Amino acid sequence: MSVIAYHFWSPTCQPCKVIKPAIEDLKEEFSQVQWKSVNTHDDPDEYASMFGVSVVPTIVVVATNSSGEIIYQEKHSGTTIATYYRILRSGLKSI
């Protein structure tokens, strides 16, 4: 069982730059979550397409069971950090 948080950002995104310190705090506070930082300008694995991400900043939280099946998935876009906390906590509670 695991929880992965995909953090979508862009080097040209001003809101991404503004919330970067808060995102770093989330990574520290939720250290049990595996974090993947995805620059939408350089996304060879096409995660943005896979998760339907069209705006940044966005975080997609995915929790899987021991069989690798997705048991929780939610995404949030924007600068409301409280919602990022909520979806991270929910992802961890689901496993």
Protein Blocks (a to p, Z undefined) as FASTA:
>chain_A
ZZdddddddfklmklmmmmmmmmmmmmmmmmbccddddfklcfkommmmnopabdcdddd
ddddfkopafbdcddedjblklmmmmmmmmmmmZZ
